[in-house]
Every structure is written in structure tokens, then in C-alpha cells.
Amino acid sequence: MLKYAEPAEAVGIEVAGIIDSDYYGNTAEYCGMPVIDSDDAFNDPEKLKYYRENFNFFIAVNWTPENRSWAIRNNEKRQRYMNMIEQLGLNCISIVDPTARLSKHSSIGYGVFLDGHVLIEPKTTVGNFTVIWYNNSIGHDNVIGNNCVFQRQVILASDNIIEDNVYFGTAVKALKNQVTFGAGSFIHEGIYIRRGTLPGEVVSTTSPNQRRVYHHFID
């Protein structure tokens, strides 16, 4: 939560509070931020009108491709919130850390987070709800889809297509140009990869249960 709140405040975005059924009624505040309502509030037409006309929104629920009960629950919750944003017409903002460098010739959608020391080179587009964490380098002419995650210290080459829901683990080096990373694919941390991925593919060096297992360098 604070990973989003601090950059928001640094660029002058006032954080009004948290709307989340998991916290509402259990605690008055979380991480120093007030819990102001349950997401069930959007079922009330008057409350929906009030929130839609007076507030901007940002989804602070993260997702991960891990197959664990808490991860599955978070993923479902994030997807539900994304659907609410779009179906209810809520204004969803993006947050860009003041140390991030986004080329004036590139663009980002809504609900995007660019963490500290992220570099986005020219003519790259970043889709809605995508999260690019600390110290990432994204090359030029990339087309990045919706709800992707780039963990810390990822390097992405240029002129690639990254489809929706792609997850790059920490310190992934994707060093091939003009390839496609298929929707829902997951590249484990520390991988050096010089090709694209198939939809839903898991690229790993460790687990015998994944679709493909490779040595450290993949070409």
C-alpha cells in the first residue's frame, strides 16, 4: 500500500483513503491511511454517484502468477476491481514516481504504476493497469498490454509486443528485439531470454512441473 501512496504524495496526489471490504469494519486505518468504505458501497446508486464525481481511484491490490491460495484470492480481487473501474465508469489514475523517466514520445494508460528509476524509451505504449517496479529499463517501440507486471531490475529490449497479463520476474533480461511475449506467460526471476513466449508459457530453470525448463541462458 505504501509503495503506491508515497510516490502519489510526492507528485501532489492526496490519498483520501482506502475502499476495501477486507478492511472496512475491522480497522479505522491501514498503514496510516483511513479506511473509508467497503467496495460494496458501489452497489448503492447514491454512493456510486458521490464517489464517481468526487474521487479518482487506483488499484493497490497486486497480483502474482503463483498458484497459492492467497495469490489466487488477490488475483481474483484485482480482476474484480479492474472490472468495477471499467463497468462503473470510475476515474482511474496512473501514478508515476518523480524519479521515473517516461519519454514524451511514449504513453501510458490508466491504472499504471511506474516506480522509482524506471526508464521508458520513446515510442513505447504501456497498457492499462500495468505495474513496472523499481529500476526497470524498457526499450523503445515496445507495445505493452494490460495488467502486466515487471518486477525489479528488468531489462526489456526494443520493438516487442507484450500481450496482456505477462509477468516478468525480478532481474529478467529479455534481450531479443521484434518478438512477442504471449498473453499470460510468466518468466521466472533471473532468466536471460532471447526469444518470445507462447501464451500461458512458464519459463523456469527450477521446477519440473513447468511447461519448459531450460539452463540459465535461453535462445
Biotite code that builds the C-alpha atoms (Angstrom):
import biotite.structure as struc

atoms = struc.array([
    struc.Atom([0.000, 0.000, 0.000], chain_id="A", res_id=1, res_name="MET", atom_name="CA", element="C"),
    struc.Atom([2.715, 2.488, 0.984], chain_id="A", res_id=2, res_name="LEU", atom_name="CA", element="C"),
    struc.Atom([4.672, 1.663, -2.179], chain_id="A", res_id=3, res_name="LYS", atom_name="CA", element="C"),
    struc.Atom([1.892, 3.416, -4.092], chain_id="A", res_id=4, res_name="TYR", atom_name="CA", element="C"),
    struc.Atom([0.958, 6.089, -1.552], chain_id="A", res_id=5, res_name="ALA", atom_name="CA", element="C"),
    struc.Atom([4.424, 7.621, -1.156], chain_id="A", res_id=6, res_name="GLU", atom_name="CA", element="C"),
    struc.Atom([5.058, 8.271, -4.890], chain_id="A", res_id=7, res_name="PRO", atom_name="CA", element="C"),
    struc.Atom([1.495, 9.583, -5.205], chain_id="A", res_id=8, res_name="ALA", atom_name="CA", element="C"),
    struc.Atom([2.062, 12.081, -2.423], chain_id="A", res_id=9, res_name="GLU", atom_name="CA", element="C"),
    struc.Atom([5.451, 13.032, -3.882], chain_id="A", res_id=10, res_name="ALA", atom_name="CA", element="C"),
    struc.Atom([3.758, 14.251, -7.081], chain_id="A", res_id=11, res_name="VAL", atom_name="CA", element="C"),
    struc.Atom([0.962, 16.049, -5.244], chain_id="A", res_id=12, res_name="GLY", atom_name="CA", element="C"),
    struc.Atom([-1.761, 13.400, -5.260], chain_id="A", res_id=13, res_name="ILE", atom_name="CA", element="C"),
    struc.Atom([-3.636, 13.428, -1.960], chain_id="A", res_id=14, res_name="GLU", atom_name="CA", element="C"),
    struc.Atom([-4.563, 9.925, -0.807], chain_id="A", res_id=15, res_name="VAL", atom_name="CA", element="C"),
    struc.Atom([-8.102, 10.191, 0.585], chain_id="A", res_id=16, res_name="ALA", atom_name="CA", element="C"),
    struc.Atom([-8.229, 6.646, 1.926], chain_id="A", res_id=17, res_name="GLY", atom_name="CA", element="C"),
    struc.Atom([-8.928, 3.004, 1.238], chain_id="A", res_id=18, res_name="ILE", atom_name="CA", element="C"),
    struc.Atom([-12.127, 1.401, -0.039], chain_id="A", res_id=19, res_name="ILE", atom_name="CA", element="C"),
    struc.Atom([-11.886, -2.324, 0.622], chain_id="A", res_id=20, res_name="ASP", atom_name="CA", element="C"),
    struc.Atom([-14.297, -4.834, 2.134], chain_id="A", res_id=21, res_name="SER", atom_name="CA", element="C"),
    struc.Atom([-11.417, -6.730, 3.756], chain_id="A", res_id=22, res_name="ASP", atom_name="CA", element="C"),
    struc.Atom([-10.592, -3.745, 5.964], chain_id="A", res_id=23, res_name="TYR", atom_name="CA", element="C"),
    struc.Atom([-13.869, -1.878, 6.333], chain_id="A", res_id=24, res_name="TYR", atom_name="CA", element="C"),
    struc.Atom([-15.445, -2.605, 9.699], chain_id="A", res_id=25, res_name="GLY", atom_name="CA", element="C"),
    struc.Atom([-12.254, -4.219, 11.011], chain_id="A", res_id=26, res_name="ASN", atom_name="CA", element="C"),
    struc.Atom([-9.973, -1.212, 11.388], chain_id="A", res_id=27, res_name="THR", atom_name="CA", element="C"),
    struc.Atom([-10.234, 2.556, 11.128], chain_id="A", res_id=28, res_name="ALA", atom_name="CA", element="C"),
    struc.Atom([-6.959, 2.890, 9.246], chain_id="A", res_id=29, res_name="GLU", atom_name="CA", element="C"),
    struc.Atom([-4.321, 0.820, 7.491], chain_id="A", res_id=30, res_name="TYR", atom_name="CA", element="C"),
    struc.Atom([-0.706, 1.947, 7.070], chain_id="A", res_id=31, res_name="CYS", atom_name="CA", element="C"),
    struc.Atom([-1.765, 5.364, 8.329], chain_id="A", res_id=32, res_name="GLY", atom_name="CA", element="C"),
    struc.Atom([-4.490, 5.733, 5.683], chain_id="A", res_id=33, res_name="MET", atom_name="CA", element="C"),
    struc.Atom([-8.159, 5.876, 6.674], chain_id="A", res_id=34, res_name="PRO", atom_name="CA", element="C"),
    struc.Atom([-10.447, 3.044, 5.643], chain_id="A", res_id=35, res_name="VAL", atom_name="CA", element="C"),
    struc.Atom([-13.409, 4.985, 4.366], chain_id="A", res_id=36, res_name="ILE", atom_name="CA", element="C"),
    struc.Atom([-15.789, 2.405, 2.920], chain_id="A", res_id=37, res_name="ASP", atom_name="CA", element="C"),
    struc.Atom([-16.432, -1.102, 1.629], chain_id="A", res_id=38, res_name="SER", atom_name="CA", element="C"),
    struc.Atom([-16.386, -1.840, -2.084], chain_id="A", res_id=39, res_name="ASP", atom_name="CA", element="C"),
    struc.Atom([-19.989, -2.955, -1.603], chain_id="A", res_id=40, res_name="ASP", atom_name="CA", element="C"),
    struc.Atom([-20.720, 0.771, -1.426], chain_id="A", res_id=41, res_name="ALA", atom_name="CA", element="C"),
    struc.Atom([-20.703, 0.886, -5.225], chain_id="A", res_id=42, res_name="PHE", atom_name="CA", element="C"),
    struc.Atom([-23.935, -1.110, -5.201], chain_id="A", res_id=43, res_name="ASN", atom_name="CA", element="C"),
    struc.Atom([-25.648, 1.958, -3.717], chain_id="A", res_id=44, res_name="ASP", atom_name="CA", element="C"),
    struc.Atom([-26.528, 4.383, -6.570], chain_id="A", res_id=45, res_name="PRO", atom_name="CA", element="C"),
    struc.Atom([-26.129, 7.459, -4.366], chain_id="A", res_id=46, res_name="GLU", atom_name="CA", element="C"),
    struc.Atom([-22.736, 6.403, -3.042], chain_id="A", res_id=47, res_name="LYS", atom_name="CA", element="C"),
    struc.Atom([-21.614, 5.418, -6.522], chain_id="A", res_id=48, res_name="LEU", atom_name="CA", element="C"),
    struc.Atom([-22.567, 8.861, -7.828], chain_id="A", res_id=49, res_name="LYS", atom_name="CA", element="C"),
    struc.Atom([-20.730, 10.537, -4.935], chain_id="A", res_id=50, res_name="TYR", atom_name="CA", element="C"),
    struc.Atom([-17.513, 8.568, -5.383], chain_id="A", res_id=51, res_name="TYR", atom_name="CA", element="C"),
    struc.Atom([-17.582, 8.806, -9.164], chain_id="A", res_id=52, res_name="ARG", atom_name="CA", element="C"),
    struc.Atom([-17.976, 12.591, -9.101], chain_id="A", res_id=53, res_name="GLU", atom_name="CA", element="C"),
    struc.Atom([-15.536, 13.405, -6.288], chain_id="A", res_id=54, res_name="ASN", atom_name="CA", element="C"),
    struc.Atom([-12.654, 10.933, -6.332], chain_id="A", res_id=55, res_name="PHE", atom_name="CA", element="C"),
    struc.Atom([-10.035, 9.320, -8.510], chain_id="A", res_id=56, res_name="ASN", atom_name="CA", element="C"),
    struc.Atom([-9.175, 5.660, -7.998], chain_id="A", res_id=57, res_name="PHE", atom_name="CA", element="C"),
    struc.Atom([-6.116, 3.431, -8.140], chain_id="A", res_id=58, res_name="PHE", atom_name="CA", element="C"),
    struc.Atom([-5.998, -0.343, -7.580], chain_id="A", res_id=59, res_name="ILE", atom_name="CA", element="C"),
    struc.Atom([-3.426, -1.209, -4.907], chain_id="A", res_id=60, res_name="ALA", atom_name="CA", element="C"),
    struc.Atom([-4.044, -4.967, -4.935], chain_id="A", res_id=61, res_name="VAL", atom_name="CA", element="C"),
    struc.Atom([-1.083, -6.732, -6.535], chain_id="A", res_id=62, res_name="ASN", atom_name="CA", element="C"),
    struc.Atom([-1.179, -9.982, -8.473], chain_id="A", res_id=63, res_name="TRP", atom_name="CA", element="C"),
    struc.Atom([1.238, -12.846, -8.947], chain_id="A", res_id=64, res_name="THR", atom_name="CA", element="C"),
    struc.Atom([1.137, -15.992, -11.107], chain_id="A", res_id=65, res_name="PRO", atom_name="CA", element="C"),
    struc.Atom([1.910, -18.190, -8.113], chain_id="A", res_id=66, res_name="GLU", atom_name="CA", element="C"),
    struc.Atom([-0.606, -20.975, -7.549], chain_id="A", res_id=67, res_name="ASN", atom_name="CA", element="C"),
    struc.Atom([-1.194, -20.367, -3.842], chain_id="A", res_id=68, res_name="ARG", atom_name="CA", element="C"),
    struc.Atom([-4.486, -19.716, -2.103], chain_id="A", res_id=69, res_name="SER", atom_name="CA", element="C"),
    struc.Atom([-3.639, -16.144, -1.079], chain_id="A", res_id=70, res_name="TRP", atom_name="CA", element="C"),
    struc.Atom([-2.298, -15.342, -4.558], chain_id="A", res_id=71, res_name="ALA", atom_name="CA", element="C"),
    struc.Atom([-5.380, -16.753, -6.264], chain_id="A", res_id=72, res_name="ILE", atom_name="CA", element="C"),
    struc.Atom([-7.586, -14.681, -3.963], chain_id="A", res_id=73, res_name="ARG", atom_name="CA", element="C"),
    struc.Atom([-5.596, -11.494, -4.648], chain_id="A", res_id=74, res_name="ASN", atom_name="CA", element="C"),
    struc.Atom([-5.674, -12.128, -8.388], chain_id="A", res_id=75, res_name="ASN", atom_name="CA", element="C"),
    struc.Atom([-9.449, -12.572, -8.346], chain_id="A", res_id=76, res_name="GLU", atom_name="CA", element="C"),
    struc.Atom([-9.847, -9.456, -6.229], chain_id="A", res_id=77, res_name="LYS", atom_name="CA", element="C"),
    struc.Atom([-7.683, -7.359, -8.557], chain_id="A", res_id=78, res_name="ARG", atom_name="CA", element="C"),
    struc.Atom([-9.620, -8.610, -11.580], chain_id="A", res_id=79, res_name="GLN", atom_name="CA", element="C"),
    struc.Atom([-12.898, -7.730, -9.849], chain_id="A", res_id=80, res_name="ARG", atom_name="CA", element="C"),
    struc.Atom([-11.651, -4.203, -9.148], chain_id="A", res_id=81, res_name="TYR", atom_name="CA", element="C"),
    struc.Atom([-10.485, -3.750, -12.731], chain_id="A", res_id=82, res_name="MET", atom_name="CA", element="C"),
    struc.Atom([-13.936, -4.800, -13.915], chain_id="A", res_id=83, res_name="ASN", atom_name="CA", element="C"),
    struc.Atom([-15.560, -2.344, -11.492], chain_id="A", res_id=84, res_name="MET", atom_name="CA", element="C"),
    struc.Atom([-13.398, 0.526, -12.730], chain_id="A", res_id=85, res_name="ILE", atom_name="CA", element="C"),
    struc.Atom([-14.408, -0.100, -16.317], chain_id="A", res_id=86, res_name="GLU", atom_name="CA", element="C"),
    struc.Atom([-18.046, -1.100, -15.849], chain_id="A", res_id=87, res_name="GLN", atom_name="CA", element="C"),
    struc.Atom([-18.913, 1.657, -13.362], chain_id="A", res_id=88, res_name="LEU", atom_name="CA", element="C"),
    struc.Atom([-17.021, 4.412, -15.155], chain_id="A", res_id=89, res_name="GLY", atom_name="CA", element="C"),
    struc.Atom([-14.784, 5.279, -12.204], chain_id="A", res_id=90, res_name="LEU", atom_name="CA", element="C"),
    struc.Atom([-11.896, 7.604, -12.971], chain_id="A", res_id=91, res_name="ASN", atom_name="CA", element="C"),
    struc.Atom([-8.732, 5.539, -12.516], chain_id="A", res_id=92, res_name="CYS", atom_name="CA", element="C"),
    struc.Atom([-5.460, 7.455, -12.443], chain_id="A", res_id=93, res_name="ILE", atom_name="CA", element="C"),
    struc.Atom([-1.871, 6.383, -13.006], chain_id="A", res_id=94, res_name="SER", atom_name="CA", element="C"),
    struc.Atom([0.969, 7.036, -10.567], chain_id="A", res_id=95, res_name="ILE", atom_name="CA", element="C"),
    struc.Atom([4.450, 7.885, -11.836], chain_id="A", res_id=96, res_name="VAL", atom_name="CA", element="C"),
    struc.Atom([7.267, 8.188, -9.315], chain_id="A", res_id=97, res_name="ASP", atom_name="CA", element="C"),
    struc.Atom([9.072, 11.539, -9.677], chain_id="A", res_id=98, res_name="PRO", atom_name="CA", element="C"),
    struc.Atom([12.361, 9.740, -10.391], chain_id="A", res_id=99, res_name="THR", atom_name="CA", element="C"),
    struc.Atom([10.891, 7.726, -13.276], chain_id="A", res_id=100, res_name="ALA", atom_name="CA", element="C"),
    struc.Atom([11.683, 8.888, -16.804], chain_id="A", res_id=101, res_name="ARG", atom_name="CA", element="C"),
    struc.Atom([8.840, 8.490, -19.271], chain_id="A", res_id=102, res_name="LEU", atom_name="CA", element="C"),
    struc.Atom([9.697, 9.690, -22.767], chain_id="A", res_id=103, res_name="SER", atom_name="CA", element="C"),
    struc.Atom([7.433, 12.443, -24.053], chain_id="A", res_id=104, res_name="LYS", atom_name="CA", element="C"),
    struc.Atom([7.058, 10.271, -27.162], chain_id="A", res_id=105, res_name="HIS", atom_name="CA", element="C"),
    struc.Atom([5.697, 7.328, -25.148], chain_id="A", res_id=106, res_name="SER", atom_name="CA", element="C"),
    struc.Atom([2.329, 6.883, -23.469], chain_id="A", res_id=107, res_name="SER", atom_name="CA", element="C"),
    struc.Atom([0.729, 5.013, -20.601], chain_id="A", res_id=108, res_name="ILE", atom_name="CA", element="C"),
    struc.Atom([-2.862, 4.011, -19.974], chain_id="A", res_id=109, res_name="GLY", atom_name="CA", element="C"),
    struc.Atom([-4.840, 4.338, -16.745], chain_id="A", res_id=110, res_name="TYR", atom_name="CA", element="C"),
    struc.Atom([-4.205, 2.472, -13.515], chain_id="A", res_id=111, res_name="GLY", atom_name="CA", element="C"),
    struc.Atom([-0.499, 2.225, -14.395], chain_id="A", res_id=112, res_name="VAL", atom_name="CA", element="C"),
    struc.Atom([2.286, 2.425, -11.804], chain_id="A", res_id=113, res_name="PHE", atom_name="CA", element="C"),
    struc.Atom([5.839, 3.455, -12.741], chain_id="A", res_id=114, res_name="LEU", atom_name="CA", element="C"),
    struc.Atom([8.152, 3.028, -9.762], chain_id="A", res_id=115, res_name="ASP", atom_name="CA", element="C"),
    struc.Atom([11.383, 4.870, -8.987], chain_id="A", res_id=116, res_name="GLY", atom_name="CA", element="C"),
    struc.Atom([14.155, 4.990, -11.604], chain_id="A", res_id=117, res_name="HIS", atom_name="CA", element="C"),
    struc.Atom([12.061, 3.364, -14.304], chain_id="A", res_id=118, res_name="VAL", atom_name="CA", element="C"),
    struc.Atom([13.133, 4.304, -17.835], chain_id="A", res_id=119, res_name="LEU", atom_name="CA", element="C"),
    struc.Atom([10.620, 4.159, -20.687], chain_id="A", res_id=120, res_name="ILE", atom_name="CA", element="C"),
    struc.Atom([12.304, 4.928, -24.005], chain_id="A", res_id=121, res_name="GLU", atom_name="CA", element="C"),
    struc.Atom([10.497, 6.689, -26.891], chain_id="A", res_id=122, res_name="PRO", atom_name="CA", element="C"),
    struc.Atom([7.567, 5.292, -28.876], chain_id="A", res_id=123, res_name="LYS", atom_name="CA", element="C"),
    struc.Atom([6.563, 2.722, -26.275], chain_id="A", res_id=124, res_name="THR", atom_name="CA", element="C"),
    struc.Atom([2.987, 2.285, -25.096], chain_id="A", res_id=125, res_name="THR", atom_name="CA", element="C"),
    struc.Atom([2.017, 0.812, -21.717], chain_id="A", res_id=126, res_name="VAL", atom_name="CA", element="C"),
    struc.Atom([-1.451, -0.649, -21.317], chain_id="A", res_id=127, res_name="GLY", atom_name="CA", element="C"),
    struc.Atom([-3.959, -0.131, -18.526], chain_id="A", res_id=128, res_name="ASN", atom_name="CA", element="C"),
    struc.Atom([-3.255, -1.472, -15.010], chain_id="A", res_id=129, res_name="PHE", atom_name="CA", element="C"),
    struc.Atom([0.329, -2.458, -15.802], chain_id="A", res_id=130, res_name="THR", atom_name="CA", element="C"),
    struc.Atom([2.849, -2.205, -12.950], chain_id="A", res_id=131, res_name="VAL", atom_name="CA", element="C"),
    struc.Atom([6.535, -1.538, -13.632], chain_id="A", res_id=132, res_name="ILE", atom_name="CA", element="C"),
    struc.Atom([8.546, -1.722, -10.424], chain_id="A", res_id=133, res_name="TRP", atom_name="CA", element="C"),
    struc.Atom([11.819, -0.145, -9.375], chain_id="A", res_id=134, res_name="TYR", atom_name="CA", element="C"),
    struc.Atom([14.831, 0.252, -11.671], chain_id="A", res_id=135, res_name="ASN", atom_name="CA", element="C"),
    struc.Atom([13.424, -1.183, -14.905], chain_id="A", res_id=136, res_name="ASN", atom_name="CA", element="C"),
    struc.Atom([14.700, -0.290, -18.371], chain_id="A", res_id=137, res_name="SER", atom_name="CA", element="C"),
    struc.Atom([12.089, -0.541, -21.134], chain_id="A", res_id=138, res_name="ILE", atom_name="CA", element="C"),
    struc.Atom([13.361, -0.088, -24.674], chain_id="A", res_id=139, res_name="GLY", atom_name="CA", element="C"),
    struc.Atom([11.819, 1.933, -27.480], chain_id="A", res_id=140, res_name="HIS", atom_name="CA", element="C"),
    struc.Atom([8.922, 0.928, -29.743], chain_id="A", res_id=141, res_name="ASP", atom_name="CA", element="C"),
    struc.Atom([7.515, -1.667, -27.354], chain_id="A", res_id=142, res_name="ASN", atom_name="CA", element="C"),
    struc.Atom([3.775, -2.315, -27.135], chain_id="A", res_id=143, res_name="VAL", atom_name="CA", element="C"),
    struc.Atom([2.952, -3.473, -23.592], chain_id="A", res_id=144, res_name="ILE", atom_name="CA", element="C"),
    struc.Atom([-0.510, -4.826, -22.882], chain_id="A", res_id=145, res_name="GLY", atom_name="CA", element="C"),
    struc.Atom([-2.883, -4.549, -19.940], chain_id="A", res_id=146, res_name="ASN", atom_name="CA", element="C"),
    struc.Atom([-2.251, -5.790, -16.399], chain_id="A", res_id=147, res_name="ASN", atom_name="CA", element="C"),
    struc.Atom([1.359, -6.800, -16.966], chain_id="A", res_id=148, res_name="CYS", atom_name="CA", element="C"),
    struc.Atom([3.944, -6.857, -14.171], chain_id="A", res_id=149, res_name="VAL", atom_name="CA", element="C"),
    struc.Atom([7.626, -6.044, -14.465], chain_id="A", res_id=150, res_name="PHE", atom_name="CA", element="C"),
    struc.Atom([9.348, -6.861, -11.195], chain_id="A", res_id=151, res_name="GLN", atom_name="CA", element="C"),
    struc.Atom([12.540, -5.095, -10.082], chain_id="A", res_id=152, res_name="ARG", atom_name="CA", element="C"),
    struc.Atom([15.569, -4.673, -12.369], chain_id="A", res_id=153, res_name="GLN", atom_name="CA", element="C"),
    struc.Atom([14.030, -5.997, -15.578], chain_id="A", res_id=154, res_name="VAL", atom_name="CA", element="C"),
    struc.Atom([15.603, -5.061, -18.911], chain_id="A", res_id=155, res_name="ILE", atom_name="CA", element="C"),
    struc.Atom([13.376, -5.274, -21.978], chain_id="A", res_id=156, res_name="LEU", atom_name="CA", element="C"),
    struc.Atom([14.821, -4.809, -25.466], chain_id="A", res_id=157, res_name="ALA", atom_name="CA", element="C"),
    struc.Atom([13.074, -2.820, -28.190], chain_id="A", res_id=158, res_name="SER", atom_name="CA", element="C"),
    struc.Atom([10.295, -3.252, -30.732], chain_id="A", res_id=159, res_name="ASP", atom_name="CA", element="C"),
    struc.Atom([8.476, -6.100, -28.979], chain_id="A", res_id=160, res_name="ASN", atom_name="CA", element="C"),
    struc.Atom([4.838, -6.961, -28.300], chain_id="A", res_id=161, res_name="ILE", atom_name="CA", element="C"),
    struc.Atom([3.943, -7.865, -24.730], chain_id="A", res_id=162, res_name="ILE", atom_name="CA", element="C"),
    struc.Atom([0.390, -9.158, -24.595], chain_id="A", res_id=163, res_name="GLU", atom_name="CA", element="C"),
    struc.Atom([-1.949, -8.894, -21.598], chain_id="A", res_id=164, res_name="ASP", atom_name="CA", element="C"),
    struc.Atom([-1.172, -10.384, -18.172], chain_id="A", res_id=165, res_name="ASN", atom_name="CA", element="C"),
    struc.Atom([2.504, -11.118, -18.806], chain_id="A", res_id=166, res_name="VAL", atom_name="CA", element="C"),
    struc.Atom([4.696, -11.368, -15.685], chain_id="A", res_id=167, res_name="TYR", atom_name="CA", element="C"),
    struc.Atom([8.441, -10.672, -15.744], chain_id="A", res_id=168, res_name="PHE", atom_name="CA", element="C"),
    struc.Atom([10.178, -11.812, -12.549], chain_id="A", res_id=169, res_name="GLY", atom_name="CA", element="C"),
    struc.Atom([12.940, -9.880, -10.811], chain_id="A", res_id=170, res_name="THR", atom_name="CA", element="C"),
    struc.Atom([16.122, -9.307, -12.858], chain_id="A", res_id=171, res_name="ALA", atom_name="CA", element="C"),
    struc.Atom([14.771, -10.845, -16.069], chain_id="A", res_id=172, res_name="VAL", atom_name="CA", element="C"),
    struc.Atom([16.796, -9.779, -19.103], chain_id="A", res_id=173, res_name="LYS", atom_name="CA", element="C"),
    struc.Atom([14.661, -10.032, -22.258], chain_id="A", res_id=174, res_name="ALA", atom_name="CA", element="C"),
    struc.Atom([17.266, -9.149, -24.849], chain_id="A", res_id=175, res_name="LEU", atom_name="CA", element="C"),
    struc.Atom([15.708, -10.017, -28.207], chain_id="A", res_id=176, res_name="LYS", atom_name="CA", element="C"),
    struc.Atom([14.036, -7.436, -30.444], chain_id="A", res_id=177, res_name="ASN", atom_name="CA", element="C"),
    struc.Atom([10.891, -7.961, -32.530], chain_id="A", res_id=178, res_name="GLN", atom_name="CA", element="C"),
    struc.Atom([9.394, -10.865, -30.590], chain_id="A", res_id=179, res_name="VAL", atom_name="CA", element="C"),
    struc.Atom([6.033, -11.431, -28.900], chain_id="A", res_id=180, res_name="THR", atom_name="CA", element="C"),
    struc.Atom([5.502, -12.400, -25.277], chain_id="A", res_id=181, res_name="PHE", atom_name="CA", element="C"),
    struc.Atom([2.217, -14.289, -25.294], chain_id="A", res_id=182, res_name="GLY", atom_name="CA", element="C"),
    struc.Atom([-0.700, -13.438, -23.026], chain_id="A", res_id=183, res_name="ALA", atom_name="CA", element="C"),
    struc.Atom([-0.460, -14.868, -19.530], chain_id="A", res_id=184, res_name="GLY", atom_name="CA", element="C"),
    struc.Atom([3.141, -16.026, -19.846], chain_id="A", res_id=185, res_name="SER", atom_name="CA", element="C"),
    struc.Atom([5.415, -15.993, -16.782], chain_id="A", res_id=186, res_name="PHE", atom_name="CA", element="C"),
    struc.Atom([9.198, -15.610, -16.894], chain_id="A", res_id=187, res_name="ILE", atom_name="CA", element="C"),
    struc.Atom([10.817, -16.569, -13.620], chain_id="A", res_id=188, res_name="HIS", atom_name="CA", element="C"),
    struc.Atom([13.320, -14.347, -11.853], chain_id="A", res_id=189, res_name="GLU", atom_name="CA", element="C"),
    struc.Atom([16.911, -14.147, -13.075], chain_id="A", res_id=190, res_name="GLY", atom_name="CA", element="C"),
    struc.Atom([16.246, -15.531, -16.568], chain_id="A", res_id=191, res_name="ILE", atom_name="CA", element="C"),
    struc.Atom([18.178, -14.238, -19.590], chain_id="A", res_id=192, res_name="TYR", atom_name="CA", element="C"),
    struc.Atom([15.872, -14.859, -22.542], chain_id="A", res_id=193, res_name="ILE", atom_name="CA", element="C"),
    struc.Atom([16.485, -14.190, -26.238], chain_id="A", res_id=194, res_name="ARG", atom_name="CA", element="C"),
    struc.Atom([13.120, -15.171, -27.705], chain_id="A", res_id=195, res_name="ARG", atom_name="CA", element="C"),
    struc.Atom([9.439, -14.530, -27.145], chain_id="A", res_id=196, res_name="GLY", atom_name="CA", element="C"),
    struc.Atom([6.992, -16.755, -25.271], chain_id="A", res_id=197, res_name="THR", atom_name="CA", element="C"),
    struc.Atom([3.856, -18.685, -26.111], chain_id="A", res_id=198, res_name="LEU", atom_name="CA", element="C"),
    struc.Atom([0.547, -17.716, -24.485], chain_id="A", res_id=199, res_name="PRO", atom_name="CA", element="C"),
    struc.Atom([0.450, -19.119, -20.961], chain_id="A", res_id=200, res_name="GLY", atom_name="CA", element="C"),
    struc.Atom([4.043, -20.368, -21.103], chain_id="A", res_id=201, res_name="GLU", atom_name="CA", element="C"),
    struc.Atom([6.092, -20.602, -17.913], chain_id="A", res_id=202, res_name="VAL", atom_name="CA", element="C"),
    struc.Atom([9.833, -20.089, -18.405], chain_id="A", res_id=203, res_name="VAL", atom_name="CA", element="C"),
    struc.Atom([11.754, -21.525, -15.463], chain_id="A", res_id=204, res_name="SER", atom_name="CA", element="C"),
    struc.Atom([15.115, -23.016, -14.524], chain_id="A", res_id=205, res_name="THR", atom_name="CA", element="C"),
    struc.Atom([13.978, -24.848, -11.413], chain_id="A", res_id=206, res_name="THR", atom_name="CA", element="C"),
    struc.Atom([10.669, -26.648, -11.411], chain_id="A", res_id=207, res_name="SER", atom_name="CA", element="C"),
    struc.Atom([9.979, -29.994, -13.113], chain_id="A", res_id=208, res_name="PRO", atom_name="CA", element="C"),
    struc.Atom([6.291, -29.107, -13.253], chain_id="A", res_id=209, res_name="ASN", atom_name="CA", element="C"),
    struc.Atom([6.568, -26.214, -15.706], chain_id="A", res_id=210, res_name="GLN", atom_name="CA", element="C"),
    struc.Atom([5.974, -26.494, -19.450], chain_id="A", res_id=211, res_name="ARG", atom_name="CA", element="C"),
    struc.Atom([9.590, -25.843, -20.375], chain_id="A", res_id=212, res_name="ARG", atom_name="CA", element="C"),
    struc.Atom([12.719, -25.941, -18.246], chain_id="A", res_id=213, res_name="VAL", atom_name="CA", element="C"),
    struc.Atom([15.990, -24.526, -19.504], chain_id="A", res_id=214, res_name="TYR", atom_name="CA", element="C"),
    struc.Atom([19.504, -23.752, -18.460], chain_id="A", res_id=215, res_name="HIS", atom_name="CA", element="C"),
    struc.Atom([20.234, -20.162, -17.474], chain_id="A", res_id=216, res_name="HIS", atom_name="CA", element="C"),
    struc.Atom([20.604, -18.746, -20.977], chain_id="A", res_id=217, res_name="PHE", atom_name="CA", element="C"),
    struc.Atom([17.635, -19.198, -23.304], chain_id="A", res_id=218, res_name="ILE", atom_name="CA", element="C"),
    struc.Atom([17.731, -18.553, -27.031], chain_id="A", res_id=219, res_name="ASP", atom_name="CA", element="C"),
])
